[in-house]
Amino acid sequence: MANLYDLKKFDLNLLVIFECIYQH
């Protein structure tokens, strides 16, 4: 279960980074 949670967190971080790159 912890693995899935970590994966979700990583996914969210990726989305945030992608948005930052897209805005620049």
mmCIF entry with sequence, helices, sheets and N, C-alpha, C, O atoms, coordinates in Angstrom:
data_MODEL
# 
_entry.id   MODEL 
# 
_entity.id                         1 
_entity.type                       polymer 
_entity.pdbx_number_of_molecules   1 
# 
_entity_poly.entity_id                      1 
_entity_poly.type                           'polypeptide(L)' 
_entity_poly.nstd_linkage                   no 
_entity_poly.nstd_monomer                   no 
_entity_poly.pdbx_seq_one_letter_code       MANLYDLKKFDLNLLVIFECIYQH 
_entity_poly.pdbx_seq_one_letter_code_can   MANLYDLKKFDLNLLVIFECIYQH 
_entity_poly.pdbx_strand_id                 A 
# 
loop_
_entity_poly_seq.entity_id 
_entity_poly_seq.num 
_entity_poly_seq.mon_id 
_entity_poly_seq.hetero 
1 1  MET n 
1 2  ALA n 
1 3  ASN n 
1 4  LEU n 
1 5  TYR n 
1 6  ASP n 
1 7  LEU n 
1 8  LYS n 
1 9  LYS n 
1 10 PHE n 
1 11 ASP n 
1 12 LEU n 
1 13 ASN n 
1 14 LEU n 
1 15 LEU n 
1 16 VAL n 
1 17 ILE n 
1 18 PHE n 
1 19 GLU n 
1 20 CYS n 
1 21 ILE n 
1 22 TYR n 
1 23 GLN n 
1 24 HIS n 
# 
_struct_asym.id          A 
_struct_asym.entity_id   1 
# 
_struct_conf.conf_type_id            HELX_P 
_struct_conf.id                      HELX_P1 
_struct_conf.pdbx_PDB_helix_id       AA1 
_struct_conf.beg_label_comp_id       ALA 
_struct_conf.beg_label_asym_id       A 
_struct_conf.beg_label_seq_id        2 
_struct_conf.pdbx_beg_PDB_ins_code   ? 
_struct_conf.end_label_comp_id       GLN 
_struct_conf.end_label_asym_id       A 
_struct_conf.end_label_seq_id        23 
_struct_conf.pdbx_end_PDB_ins_code   ? 
_struct_conf.beg_auth_comp_id        ALA 
_struct_conf.beg_auth_asym_id        A 
_struct_conf.beg_auth_seq_id         2 
_struct_conf.end_auth_comp_id        GLN 
_struct_conf.end_auth_asym_id        A 
_struct_conf.end_auth_seq_id         23 
_struct_conf.pdbx_PDB_helix_class    1 
_struct_conf.details                 ? 
_struct_conf.pdbx_PDB_helix_length   22 
# 
_struct_conf_type.id          HELX_P 
_struct_conf_type.criteria    ? 
_struct_conf_type.reference   ? 
# 
loop_
_atom_site.group_PDB 
_atom_site.id 
_atom_site.type_symbol 
_atom_site.label_atom_id 
_atom_site.label_alt_id 
_atom_site.label_comp_id 
_atom_site.label_asym_id 
_atom_site.label_entity_id 
_atom_site.label_seq_id 
_atom_site.pdbx_PDB_ins_code 
_atom_site.Cartn_x 
_atom_site.Cartn_y 
_atom_site.Cartn_z 
_atom_site.occupancy 
_atom_site.B_iso_or_equiv 
_atom_site.pdbx_formal_charge 
_atom_site.auth_seq_id 
_atom_site.auth_comp_id 
_atom_site.auth_asym_id 
_atom_site.auth_atom_id 
_atom_site.pdbx_PDB_model_num 
ATOM 1  N N  . MET A 1 1  ? 0.842 -1.204 0.000   1.00 0.00 ? 1  MET A N  1 
ATOM 2  C CA . MET A 1 1  ? 0.000 0.000  0.000   1.00 0.00 ? 1  MET A CA 1 
ATOM 3  C C  . MET A 1 1  ? 0.881 1.260  0.000   1.00 0.00 ? 1  MET A C  1 
ATOM 4  O O  . MET A 1 1  ? 0.575 2.252  -0.661  1.00 0.00 ? 1  MET A O  1 
ATOM 5  N N  . ALA A 1 2  ? 1.966 1.191  0.749   1.00 0.00 ? 2  ALA A N  1 
ATOM 6  C CA . ALA A 1 2  ? 2.873 2.347  0.825   1.00 0.00 ? 2  ALA A CA 1 
ATOM 7  C C  . ALA A 1 2  ? 3.473 2.644  -0.543  1.00 0.00 ? 2  ALA A C  1 
ATOM 8  O O  . ALA A 1 2  ? 3.682 3.803  -0.899  1.00 0.00 ? 2  ALA A O  1 
ATOM 9  N N  . ASN A 1 3  ? 3.747 1.595  -1.301  1.00 0.00 ? 3  ASN A N  1 
ATOM 10 C CA . ASN A 1 3  ? 4.329 1.783  -2.627  1.00 0.00 ? 3  ASN A CA 1 
ATOM 11 C C  . ASN A 1 3  ? 3.388 2.573  -3.516  1.00 0.00 ? 3  ASN A C  1 
ATOM 12 O O  . ASN A 1 3  ? 3.814 3.488  -4.220  1.00 0.00 ? 3  ASN A O  1 
ATOM 13 N N  . LEU A 1 4  ? 2.113 2.226  -3.487  1.00 0.00 ? 4  LEU A N  1 
ATOM 14 C CA . LEU A 1 4  ? 1.122 2.909  -4.319  1.00 0.00 ? 4  LEU A CA 1 
ATOM 15 C C  . LEU A 1 4  ? 1.041 4.385  -3.926  1.00 0.00 ? 4  LEU A C  1 
ATOM 16 O O  . LEU A 1 4  ? 0.943 5.262  -4.784  1.00 0.00 ? 4  LEU A O  1 
ATOM 17 N N  . TYR A 1 5  ? 1.082 4.645  -2.621  1.00 0.00 ? 5  TYR A N  1 
ATOM 18 C CA . TYR A 1 5  ? 1.013 6.027  -2.146  1.00 0.00 ? 5  TYR A CA 1 
ATOM 19 C C  . TYR A 1 5  ? 2.218 6.823  -2.637  1.00 0.00 ? 5  TYR A C  1 
ATOM 20 O O  . TYR A 1 5  ? 2.080 7.959  -3.090  1.00 0.00 ? 5  TYR A O  1 
ATOM 21 N N  . ASP A 1 6  ? 3.398 6.216  -2.543  1.00 0.00 ? 6  ASP A N  1 
ATOM 22 C CA . ASP A 1 6  ? 4.619 6.888  -3.012  1.00 0.00 ? 6  ASP A CA 1 
ATOM 23 C C  . ASP A 1 6  ? 4.524 7.171  -4.499  1.00 0.00 ? 6  ASP A C  1 
ATOM 24 O O  . ASP A 1 6  ? 4.931 8.234  -4.965  1.00 0.00 ? 6  ASP A O  1 
ATOM 25 N N  . LEU A 1 7  ? 3.985 6.215  -5.239  1.00 0.00 ? 7  LEU A N  1 
ATOM 26 C CA . LEU A 1 7  ? 3.858 6.379  -6.686  1.00 0.00 ? 7  LEU A CA 1 
ATOM 27 C C  . LEU A 1 7  ? 2.923 7.547  -6.995  1.00 0.00 ? 7  LEU A C  1 
ATOM 28 O O  . LEU A 1 7  ? 3.190 8.342  -7.896  1.00 0.00 ? 7  LEU A O  1 
ATOM 29 N N  . LYS A 1 8  ? 1.837 7.643  -6.251  1.00 0.00 ? 8  LYS A N  1 
ATOM 30 C CA . LYS A 1 8  ? 0.887 8.741  -6.468  1.00 0.00 ? 8  LYS A CA 1 
ATOM 31 C C  . LYS A 1 8  ? 1.550 10.074 -6.167  1.00 0.00 ? 8  LYS A C  1 
ATOM 32 O O  . LYS A 1 8  ? 1.373 11.049 -6.897  1.00 0.00 ? 8  LYS A O  1 
ATOM 33 N N  . LYS A 1 9  ? 2.317 10.106 -5.081  1.00 0.00 ? 9  LYS A N  1 
ATOM 34 C CA . LYS A 1 9  ? 3.016 11.340 -4.710  1.00 0.00 ? 9  LYS A CA 1 
ATOM 35 C C  . LYS A 1 9  ? 4.000 11.730 -5.808  1.00 0.00 ? 9  LYS A C  1 
ATOM 36 O O  . LYS A 1 9  ? 4.114 12.901 -6.170  1.00 0.00 ? 9  LYS A O  1 
ATOM 37 N N  . PHE A 1 10 ? 4.703 10.737 -6.326  1.00 0.00 ? 10 PHE A N  1 
ATOM 38 C CA . PHE A 1 10 ? 5.679 10.993 -7.384  1.00 0.00 ? 10 PHE A CA 1 
ATOM 39 C C  . PHE A 1 10 ? 4.969 11.525 -8.622  1.00 0.00 ? 10 PHE A C  1 
ATOM 40 O O  . PHE A 1 10 ? 5.474 12.420 -9.300  1.00 0.00 ? 10 PHE A O  1 
ATOM 41 N N  . ASP A 1 11 ? 3.793 10.967 -8.912  1.00 0.00 ? 11 ASP A N  1 
ATOM 42 C CA . ASP A 1 11 ? 3.011 11.403 -10.063 1.00 0.00 ? 11 ASP A CA 1 
ATOM 43 C C  . ASP A 1 11 ? 2.626 12.877 -9.909  1.00 0.00 ? 11 ASP A C  1 
ATOM 44 O O  . ASP A 1 11 ? 2.732 13.653 -10.859 1.00 0.00 ? 11 ASP A O  1 
ATOM 45 N N  . LEU A 1 12 ? 2.188 13.253 -8.726  1.00 0.00 ? 12 LEU A N  1 
ATOM 46 C CA . LEU A 1 12 ? 1.794 14.640 -8.483  1.00 0.00 ? 12 LEU A CA 1 
ATOM 47 C C  . LEU A 1 12 ? 2.985 15.565 -8.662  1.00 0.00 ? 12 LEU A C  1 
ATOM 48 O O  . LEU A 1 12 ? 2.868 16.634 -9.262  1.00 0.00 ? 12 LEU A O  1 
ATOM 49 N N  . ASN A 1 13 ? 4.128 15.150 -8.139  1.00 0.00 ? 13 ASN A N  1 
ATOM 50 C CA . ASN A 1 13 ? 5.342 15.964 -8.284  1.00 0.00 ? 13 ASN A CA 1 
ATOM 51 C C  . ASN A 1 13 ? 5.689 16.143 -9.746  1.00 0.00 ? 13 ASN A C  1 
ATOM 52 O O  . ASN A 1 13 ? 6.079 17.232 -10.169 1.00 0.00 ? 13 ASN A O  1 
ATOM 53 N N  . LEU A 1 14 ? 5.548 15.076 -10.523 1.00 0.00 ? 14 LEU A N  1 
ATOM 54 C CA . LEU A 1 14 ? 5.849 15.147 -11.947 1.00 0.00 ? 14 LEU A CA 1 
ATOM 55 C C  . LEU A 1 14 ? 4.920 16.148 -12.619 1.00 0.00 ? 14 LEU A C  1 
ATOM 56 O O  . LEU A 1 14 ? 5.356 16.934 -13.460 1.00 0.00 ? 14 LEU A O  1 
ATOM 57 N N  . LEU A 1 15 ? 3.650 16.124 -12.256 1.00 0.00 ? 15 LEU A N  1 
ATOM 58 C CA . LEU A 1 15 ? 2.681 17.041 -12.847 1.00 0.00 ? 15 LEU A CA 1 
ATOM 59 C C  . LEU A 1 15 ? 3.063 18.484 -12.544 1.00 0.00 ? 15 LEU A C  1 
ATOM 60 O O  . LEU A 1 15 ? 3.001 19.345 -13.421 1.00 0.00 ? 15 LEU A O  1 
ATOM 61 N N  . VAL A 1 16 ? 3.455 18.744 -11.308 1.00 0.00 ? 16 VAL A N  1 
ATOM 62 C CA . VAL A 1 16 ? 3.839 20.105 -10.911 1.00 0.00 ? 16 VAL A CA 1 
ATOM 63 C C  . VAL A 1 16 ? 5.047 20.564 -11.712 1.00 0.00 ? 16 VAL A C  1 
ATOM 64 O O  . VAL A 1 16 ? 5.077 21.686 -12.217 1.00 0.00 ? 16 VAL A O  1 
ATOM 65 N N  . ILE A 1 17 ? 6.043 19.694 -11.827 1.00 0.00 ? 17 ILE A N  1 
ATOM 66 C CA . ILE A 1 17 ? 7.254 20.041 -12.579 1.00 0.00 ? 17 ILE A CA 1 
ATOM 67 C C  . ILE A 1 17 ? 6.902 20.295 -14.035 1.00 0.00 ? 17 ILE A C  1 
ATOM 68 O O  . ILE A 1 17 ? 7.397 21.244 -14.643 1.00 0.00 ? 17 ILE A O  1 
ATOM 69 N N  . PHE A 1 18 ? 6.055 19.452 -14.591 1.00 0.00 ? 18 PHE A N  1 
ATOM 70 C CA . PHE A 1 18 ? 5.663 19.597 -15.989 1.00 0.00 ? 18 PHE A CA 1 
ATOM 71 C C  . PHE A 1 18 ? 4.952 20.927 -16.212 1.00 0.00 ? 18 PHE A C  1 
ATOM 72 O O  . PHE A 1 18 ? 5.167 21.597 -17.221 1.00 0.00 ? 18 PHE A O  1 
ATOM 73 N N  . GLU A 1 19 ? 4.103 21.299 -15.257 1.00 0.00 ? 19 GLU A N  1 
ATOM 74 C CA . GLU A 1 19 ? 3.388 22.578 -15.371 1.00 0.00 ? 19 GLU A CA 1 
ATOM 75 C C  . GLU A 1 19 ? 4.373 23.736 -15.337 1.00 0.00 ? 19 GLU A C  1 
ATOM 76 O O  . GLU A 1 19 ? 4.239 24.693 -16.100 1.00 0.00 ? 19 GLU A O  1 
ATOM 77 N N  . CYS A 1 20 ? 5.355 23.654 -14.460 1.00 0.00 ? 20 CYS A N  1 
ATOM 78 C CA . CYS A 1 20 ? 6.376 24.710 -14.357 1.00 0.00 ? 20 CYS A CA 1 
ATOM 79 C C  . CYS A 1 20 ? 7.110 24.853 -15.684 1.00 0.00 ? 20 CYS A C  1 
ATOM 80 O O  . CYS A 1 20 ? 7.320 25.968 -16.162 1.00 0.00 ? 20 CYS A O  1 
ATOM 81 N N  . ILE A 1 21 ? 7.498 23.740 -16.273 1.00 0.00 ? 21 ILE A N  1 
ATOM 82 C CA . ILE A 1 21 ? 8.220 23.781 -17.550 1.00 0.00 ? 21 ILE A CA 1 
ATOM 83 C C  . ILE A 1 21 ? 7.309 24.347 -18.636 1.00 0.00 ? 21 ILE A C  1 
ATOM 84 O O  . ILE A 1 21 ? 7.752 25.120 -19.486 1.00 0.00 ? 21 ILE A O  1 
ATOM 85 N N  . TYR A 1 22 ? 6.040 23.961 -18.603 1.00 0.00 ? 22 TYR A N  1 
ATOM 86 C CA . TYR A 1 22 ? 5.102 24.399 -19.643 1.00 0.00 ? 22 TYR A CA 1 
ATOM 87 C C  . TYR A 1 22 ? 4.870 25.910 -19.573 1.00 0.00 ? 22 TYR A C  1 
ATOM 88 O O  . TYR A 1 22 ? 4.709 26.569 -20.600 1.00 0.00 ? 22 TYR A O  1 
ATOM 89 N N  . GLN A 1 23 ? 4.855 26.448 -18.357 1.00 0.00 ? 23 GLN A N  1 
ATOM 90 C CA . GLN A 1 23 ? 4.586 27.884 -18.196 1.00 0.00 ? 23 GLN A CA 1 
ATOM 91 C C  . GLN A 1 23 ? 5.753 28.734 -18.679 1.00 0.00 ? 23 GLN A C  1 
ATOM 92 O O  . GLN A 1 23 ? 5.552 29.857 -19.141 1.00 0.00 ? 23 GLN A O  1 
ATOM 93 N N  . HIS A 1 24 ? 6.969 28.209 -18.577 1.00 0.00 ? 24 HIS A N  1 
ATOM 94 C CA . HIS A 1 24 ? 8.142 29.017 -18.955 1.00 0.00 ? 24 HIS A CA 1 
ATOM 95 C C  . HIS A 1 24 ? 8.308 29.118 -20.452 1.00 0.00 ? 24 HIS A C  1 
ATOM 96 O O  . HIS A 1 24 ? 9.243 29.760 -20.929 1.00 0.00 ? 24 HIS A O  1 
# 
